[in-house]
């Protein structure tokens, strides 16, 4: 998937997410346990939700103070 073909509510593979943030897939995989927005359906089926990642990293959304 090209970064132009998804929106913030897409579910990205670790490789796609890595391209989106400018890192390698191995960098992303090493940090899966600490990245916000990671959805693990199984050991092999991992997706990352970009909107959740950004909201948590930027501390915006429902839980953030105004």
Secondary structure, DSSP 8 states (H G I E B T S, - for coil): --GGG--TT-EE-HHHHHHHHT--HHHHHHTTTTSTTEEESSSS-EEEEHHHHHHHHHT-STTS--
